[in-house]
C-alpha cells in the first residue's frame, strides 16, 4: 500500500512541463528542508491542474516517495 503524505515547498526549477496535460517535473525546496542540504531540492513529478507552475511558486500537495530507475529518489504527486 502506498503511503501518501502532505508536502509543501517552493519551486526552484522547472525541469519539464507539458501544459496541455498539466504535467510537470520540478525541483522543489520543501518547507523545513535546509537549502544547503545536497542541492537544496528534491525532484517532484505529476499533474498540477489549475495552477501555473513556475520558479518561485509555492504549493502544497499529497504524494509519496518512489525511486525512478534512471533519475533516483523523487516524490510523485497524488493530489
PyMOL commands that set and color helices and strands:
alter all, ss='L'
color gray80, all
select strands_A, chain A and resi 5-18+23-30+42-47+58-68+72-77
alter strands_A, ss='S'
color yellow, strands_A
deselect
rebuild
show_as cartoon
